[in-house]
Amino acid sequence: MTEFMAVRPKLRKSLGVKITTNTHYIHSLALSVREFPLMTGTVDNGHIKIPEAINVGFAVNAPQGLVVPVIHKADTLGLAETAATEQDLIERARDNKLTLEDIEGETIALSNLGPYGIDSFIAIVPPQTSTILSMGNVVQQMVPVEGHIEKRRVVTLTLAVDSRVINEIYAAKFLSFIKKKLETPQLTYC
């Protein structure tokens, strides 16, 4: 996450909207699903069905409890549009003003407990999806980089999937792909 943290102020200034780590996660997740569409597949009458749209549901802590608004067709949105949509949904969730459309149609889920100081956790796959990606707190760690040790910002990703739809190898390839996307925001945003 070191590179993203470095470019985030520039992105915020150039796009005119607040870009959070959660925005980066949602956007990267949606774009990654384009390459791995089975991540949104579900079992329907004994067959795997892949939905037409990539709709990312993300957990929001609201006064009335946990709610999961959905960014519809998230893979078709740019980073600024993702950020604006996310912020609008969060505000309406906290004001208890989400519509039924705002919480329906989730095809993949994201849960981020990093803001609560949780470094890693395993989320449970929601019934209407086959995949949930869990994000922990962004922490600083000493890690090997090109033959030497550097202090870097890292986040733990945990992927839970419905094994009737997604096997371990496909899930691992997806997780590797999203890891690369998160690590190199300059390829996506700059």
Buried (B, 14 or more C-beta within 10 A) or exposed (E): BBBBBEBBEEBBEBBEBEBBBBBBBBBBBBBBBEEBEBBBBBEEEEEBEEBEEBBBBBBBEBEEEEBBBBBBEBBEBEBBBBBBBBBEBBEBBBEEEBEEEBBBBBBBBBBBBBEEEBEBBEBEBBEEBBBBBBBBBBBEEEEEEEEEEEEBBBBBBBBBBBEEBBEEEBBEEBBEBBBEBBBBBEEBBE
